[in-house]
Amino acid sequence: MTKFCNASAIALTLVAGLALVGAAPAFAQSADQSPGVSVHYDDLDTTSAAGARVLLQRIKTAATVTCGGEPDIHQLVEHEIFDQCRDEAVSNAVRKVGAPMVTAMAKGADKSMTFAGR
């Protein structure tokens, strides 16, 4: 079995692109100042469905934290900004990991969320 990365030496850092998704100027920061959350996955086999599922959940949780937490459902503008931030952070993290199983699950999750929303 071939590992796609040396997971024991890598910690994935999610960086929220708040300024890129239209957040208020108070949240606008340079890339060096953007908040980040490390997601460690040296304990996971990202080539297995179970490991990929756990990593994807960790990434989503970290993205939620990085993007400031999910706002109240009644805060429509803030919720839109949060959703864009979280989606971008998850996409970037999944791309950085580069594990086909994680990528496939992330794309499958996007499709099921879109389907469920109809």
Sequence and secondary structure as in RCSB ss.txt:
>XXXX:A:sequence
MTKFCNASAIALTLVAGLALVGAAPAFAQSADQSPGVSVHYDDLDTTSAAGARVLLQRIKTAATVTCGGEPDIHQ
LVEHEIFDQCRDEAVSNAVRKVGAPMVTAMAKGADKSMTFAGR
>XXXX:A:secstr
   SS GGG EEEEE  TGGGT  GGG   TTTS EEEEE TT  TTSHHHHHHHHHHHHHHHHHHTT    TT 
HHHHHHHHHHHHHHHHHHHHHH  HHHHHHHHHHHHHHHHHT 
